[in-house]
Amino acid sequence: MRFKTLWSSQSIVAQLTRMMLLLGLSLVVVHNSPTLITLLAEQAVNSGCHQHMGEMDHSQHH
């Protein structure tokens, strides 16, 4: 019953606990899935500012 109360509570402690649990779960999933890591890395490269590197001078890059 305590878990159900904690999960539905709006207190700052309950919210932080939920965020920490979800962050921990996300880290475990990503850590144990090399395919997911590869896909996330490719997505980050494709959506970053480096996709336009060929169109500009490297000296202007931030």
Distance bins in CASP14 RR format, pairs under 12 A and 6 or more apart:
PFRMAT RR
TARGET T0000
AUTHOR 0000-0000-0000
RMODE 2
METHOD distances of the structure
MODEL  1
1 7 0 0 0 0 0 1 0 0 0 0 0
1 8 0 0 0 0 0 1 0 0 0 0 0
2 8 0 0 0 0 0 1 0 0 0 0 0
2 9 0 0 0 0 0 1 0 0 0 0 0
2 14 0 0 0 0 0 1 0 0 0 0 0
2 17 0 0 0 0 0 1 0 0 0 0 0
3 9 0 0 0 0 0 1 0 0 0 0 0
3 14 0 0 0 0 0 1 0 0 0 0 0
3 17 0 0 0 0 0 1 0 0 0 0 0
3 18 0 0 0 0 0 1 0 0 0 0 0
3 21 0 0 0 0 0 1 0 0 0 0 0
4 14 0 0 0 0 0 1 0 0 0 0 0
5 11 0 0 0 0 0 1 0 0 0 0 0
5 13 0 0 0 0 0 1 0 0 0 0 0
5 14 0 0 0 0 1 0 0 0 0 0 0
5 17 0 0 0 0 0 1 0 0 0 0 0
6 13 0 0 0 0 1 0 0 0 0 0 0
6 14 1 0 1 0 0 0 0 0 0 0 0
6 15 0 0 0 0 0 1 0 0 0 0 0
6 16 0 0 0 0 0 1 0 0 0 0 0
6 17 1 0 0 1 0 0 0 0 0 0 0
6 18 1 0 0 1 0 0 0 0 0 0 0
6 20 0 0 0 0 0 1 0 0 0 0 0
6 21 0 0 0 0 1 0 0 0 0 0 0
7 14 1 0 0 1 0 0 0 0 0 0 0
7 15 0 0 0 0 0 1 0 0 0 0 0
7 17 0 0 0 0 1 0 0 0 0 0 0
7 18 1 0 0 1 0 0 0 0 0 0 0
7 21 0 0 0 0 1 0 0 0 0 0 0
7 22 0 0 0 0 0 1 0 0 0 0 0
8 14 0 0 0 0 1 0 0 0 0 0 0
8 15 0 0 0 0 0 1 0 0 0 0 0
8 18 0 0 0 0 1 0 0 0 0 0 0
9 15 0 0 0 0 1 0 0 0 0 0 0
9 16 0 0 0 0 0 1 0 0 0 0 0
9 17 0 0 0 0 1 0 0 0 0 0 0
9 18 0 0 0 0 1 0 0 0 0 0 0
10 16 0 0 0 0 0 1 0 0 0 0 0
10 18 0 0 0 0 0 1 0 0 0 0 0
11 17 0 0 0 0 1 0 0 0 0 0 0
11 18 0 0 0 0 0 1 0 0 0 0 0
12 18 0 0 0 0 0 1 0 0 0 0 0
12 19 0 0 0 0 0 1 0 0 0 0 0
13 19 0 0 0 0 0 1 0 0 0 0 0
13 20 0 0 0 0 0 1 0 0 0 0 0
14 20 0 0 0 0 0 1 0 0 0 0 0
14 21 0 0 0 0 0 1 0 0 0 0 0
15 21 0 0 0 0 0 1 0 0 0 0 0
15 22 0 0 0 0 0 1 0 0 0 0 0
16 22 0 0 0 0 0 1 0 0 0 0 0
16 23 0 0 0 0 0 1 0 0 0 0 0
17 23 0 0 0 0 0 1 0 0 0 0 0
17 24 0 0 0 0 0 1 0 0 0 0 0
18 24 0 0 0 0 0 1 0 0 0 0 0
18 25 0 0 0 0 0 1 0 0 0 0 0
19 25 0 0 0 0 0 1 0 0 0 0 0
19 26 0 0 0 0 0 1 0 0 0 0 0
20 26 0 0 0 0 0 1 0 0 0 0 0
20 27 0 0 0 0 0 1 0 0 0 0 0
21 27 0 0 0 0 0 1 0 0 0 0 0
21 28 0 0 0 0 0 1 0 0 0 0 0
22 28 0 0 0 0 0 1 0 0 0 0 0
22 29 0 0 0 0 0 1 0 0 0 0 0
23 29 0 0 0 0 0 1 0 0 0 0 0
23 30 0 0 0 0 0 1 0 0 0 0 0
24 30 0 0 0 0 1 0 0 0 0 0 0
24 31 0 0 0 0 1 0 0 0 0 0 0
24 32 0 0 0 0 0 1 0 0 0 0 0
25 31 0 0 0 0 0 1 0 0 0 0 0
25 32 0 0 0 0 0 1 0 0 0 0 0
26 32 0 0 0 0 0 1 0 0 0 0 0
26 33 0 0 0 0 0 1 0 0 0 0 0
26 36 0 0 0 0 0 1 0 0 0 0 0
26 40 0 0 0 0 0 1 0 0 0 0 0
27 33 0 0 0 0 0 1 0 0 0 0 0
27 36 0 0 0 0 0 1 0 0 0 0 0
27 37 0 0 0 0 0 1 0 0 0 0 0
28 36 0 0 0 0 0 1 0 0 0 0 0
29 35 0 0 0 0 0 1 0 0 0 0 0
29 36 1 0 0 1 0 0 0 0 0 0 0
29 37 0 0 0 0 0 1 0 0 0 0 0
29 40 0 0 0 0 0 1 0 0 0 0 0
30 36 1 0 1 0 0 0 0 0 0 0 0
30 37 1 0 0 1 0 0 0 0 0 0 0
30 38 0 0 0 0 0 1 0 0 0 0 0
30 39 0 0 0 0 0 1 0 0 0 0 0
30 40 1 0 0 1 0 0 0 0 0 0 0
30 41 0 0 0 0 0 1 0 0 0 0 0
31 37 0 0 0 0 1 0 0 0 0 0 0
31 40 0 0 0 0 0 1 0 0 0 0 0
33 39 0 0 0 0 1 0 0 0 0 0 0
33 40 0 0 0 0 1 0 0 0 0 0 0
34 40 0 0 0 0 0 1 0 0 0 0 0
34 41 0 0 0 0 0 1 0 0 0 0 0
35 41 0 0 0 0 0 1 0 0 0 0 0
35 42 0 0 0 0 0 1 0 0 0 0 0
36 42 0 0 0 0 0 1 0 0 0 0 0
36 43 0 0 0 0 0 1 0 0 0 0 0
37 43 0 0 0 0 0 1 0 0 0 0 0
37 44 0 0 0 0 0 1 0 0 0 0 0
38 44 0 0 0 0 0 1 0 0 0 0 0
38 45 0 0 0 0 0 1 0 0 0 0 0
39 45 0 0 0 0 0 1 0 0 0 0 0
39 46 0 0 0 0 0 1 0 0 0 0 0
40 46 0 0 0 0 0 1 0 0 0 0 0
40 47 0 0 0 0 0 1 0 0 0 0 0
41 47 0 0 0 0 0 1 0 0 0 0 0
41 48 0 0 0 0 0 1 0 0 0 0 0
42 48 0 0 0 0 0 1 0 0 0 0 0
42 51 0 0 0 0 0 1 0 0 0 0 0
43 51 0 0 0 0 0 1 0 0 0 0 0
44 50 0 0 0 0 1 0 0 0 0 0 0
44 51 0 0 0 0 0 1 0 0 0 0 0
45 51 1 0 0 1 0 0 0 0 0 0 0
45 53 0 0 0 0 0 1 0 0 0 0 0
46 52 0 0 0 0 0 1 0 0 0 0 0
48 61 0 0 0 0 0 1 0 0 0 0 0
48 62 0 0 0 0 0 1 0 0 0 0 0
49 55 0 0 0 0 0 1 0 0 0 0 0
49 56 0 0 0 0 1 0 0 0 0 0 0
49 60 0 0 0 0 0 1 0 0 0 0 0
49 61 1 0 0 1 0 0 0 0 0 0 0
49 62 1 0 0 1 0 0 0 0 0 0 0
50 56 0 0 0 0 0 1 0 0 0 0 0
50 58 0 0 0 0 0 1 0 0 0 0 0
50 61 0 0 0 0 1 0 0 0 0 0 0
50 62 0 0 0 0 0 1 0 0 0 0 0
52 58 0 0 0 0 0 1 0 0 0 0 0
52 60 0 0 0 0 0 1 0 0 0 0 0
52 61 0 0 0 0 1 0 0 0 0 0 0
52 62 0 0 0 0 0 1 0 0 0 0 0
53 59 0 0 0 0 0 1 0 0 0 0 0
53 60 0 0 0 0 0 1 0 0 0 0 0
53 61 1 0 0 1 0 0 0 0 0 0 0
53 62 0 0 0 0 0 1 0 0 0 0 0
54 60 0 0 0 0 0 1 0 0 0 0 0
54 61 0 0 0 0 0 1 0 0 0 0 0
55 61 0 0 0 0 0 1 0 0 0 0 0
56 62 0 0 0 0 0 1 0 0 0 0 0
END
